[in-house]
Amino acid sequence: MKHILLLVALGCCFSCTSNKMPSDILGIDKMKTIIWDMTRAGILSREQYKKQLIKKDSASYFIKTKENYQQVFNIYGITKDEFYKSYKYYLDHPDKNKILMDSVSAYSNRQREDLYRRLK
């Protein structure tokens, strides 16, 4: 019985510490806006790519995408490495990644609703 209680206590300790975010990982609130802006930057790049297809210059699409992403990193005052380290962390932790992606989805819905409201 003592062993079971010890295992339960240890399990609680480990489960509590596993939910703590490392200090070098970007938080969900910051990551959701970065991912939202990177998605928008990628969409802008795809539009540029469509224009470049006519010119048969796909290399400029990848250059433009890289430039757009770097602008997003600059806006948020982070490096590409900081973003991808955090992004990998979320991919490696499905429970946190679900929360992040749900937050991005809710954020995008709010942004879309705000845009529709302003257009009316």
Beta strands, then each sheet from edge to edge (+ up, - down):
end
